[in-house]
Amino acid sequence: MDYSKYQYYQDVQLWPLTSEFNYKRWLENFEEGEDRQIAKHILDFFVYIPELHVDQMLKTVVGKCGYYFQKHDQNWSHESFINGCLYSFIPGDDKGFVHSGTFFTSKLRDKLDIPNENIVDPYTMVQRLVGAQKPLNVILVDDFVGTGAQCCEAWNELWKGQFGSISEIVDEKQHRVVYAPLVVNEMGKQAIEKYCKGLNLVYLHLLGPEYSLFNVDGLCWKGNHKLYDKWMDLYKRIVKKEGIPETDGAAVVDAKGFCEQGLALAFKNGIPDACPAFFYWNSDTWKPLIKKHYQHGYKR
């Protein structure tokens, strides 16, 4: 099989080095012939967002937040990004500070020159919101929103017994909070807009149902039922052979991805739970395309 195109992607750093993104080893999981051609088709559809692109996307999405603040804060100016704004992130499960949050807040300092004192962890953010004498402007940074479950839980339930929920604090104090992920799945967008009162969502890219590998009419298969049926046969054989969990999307490690989102997407800092497990499954008989460092509580 000709790998020259994929090698070019690595040479120009659109894909990371082989140690992080081993396309050749992953393709060799599949038998030569039709199975490997289907895998190659999926690999062509896979979207990897390299760090340089992430940096630029972060600058852009933070800049977009300014339009919201301009409408709701008469004192807002460009300098307010530095001097008049607090930055944090959505915490993970069990009040943990999920990896993507800390990864992105470090970029705020290194790439956007945000002062350290304006970049805080979620617990400190809540304390600042509670103690503020006037409404604050807050930007929560992230790479990806899948179902929105993690965000909804944190916004409405986390620390509720101590301070009241974040939602209640924001409502009482009239804080202006913007959640600014780079990429949002449609189901996550709908959940946040429905269940996260007072949280304003700003993003760069929206992924609809057409991005799922399990949508025959989606962008990967484009209504080719014959090819899709072959993919589904291959998928079932992989799942059975490898013992990959099939939980109807209930678990973060699922054959079709959390909530069966079926996405083919990764960032420098990780691959979301929204992706089918065969992209990151690692066993004696299956080698991952990309390593998944966080098996729980990442990117719900």
C-alpha angles and dihedrals in degrees: 000000000000110000097173094109092052092045089053090054089057094043092057091040096244083125123035125246120294091258088066102030113026104183094164095053091045093051089051088064086075125073115253114263126030097000093054092046090056090048089051090051090054091046090054087054094047114108119213116182109205123215096256090056091045090054092053093043090052091053090049097048093046088051090052089057088066091070090062094048092048089059095049106031117054091196095055117122136157090271088059089077086069104029107021107043139075120215128204141130143240109275122232131238120315091015089297120151103241118224098244090056095056091041091056098042089056088055090054088062098039101039105024099033093234110167116251092238090062094052112078140164117253095260092053089045091057091049090051091049092050095047099042117119093203135025115289130212111231133183120195111200128205143146104229143011117198116171094348090233094124092050094046092049093049094045097048107027114022116106089355094142095051106040105359118262120307087248092055093046092050091048094049096045096035093232118175109232126178124189107209115186119164096229130023130190114224094243091053092050091052093047095050094046091049103041107024105076112195095015113115116206121215121172143155104225132029120202115207129190090281090077094064119106087216095061110093090198093047129108095273100054100020094205095308097144094180092056092041092053089052089050092051091050089051092046092052092049092051093048093049095044095047098037092234110178117260105197101153085256095302096120127061089234104056136148090242097030130259109324085002092278092155097201127165102210140120141171133205090264098048153306118278125242085241089078124088111261095239088078092063104018110131122195141129089275102034129053121200127242088214130006119249108214098183116051096178136043098006120132105341 
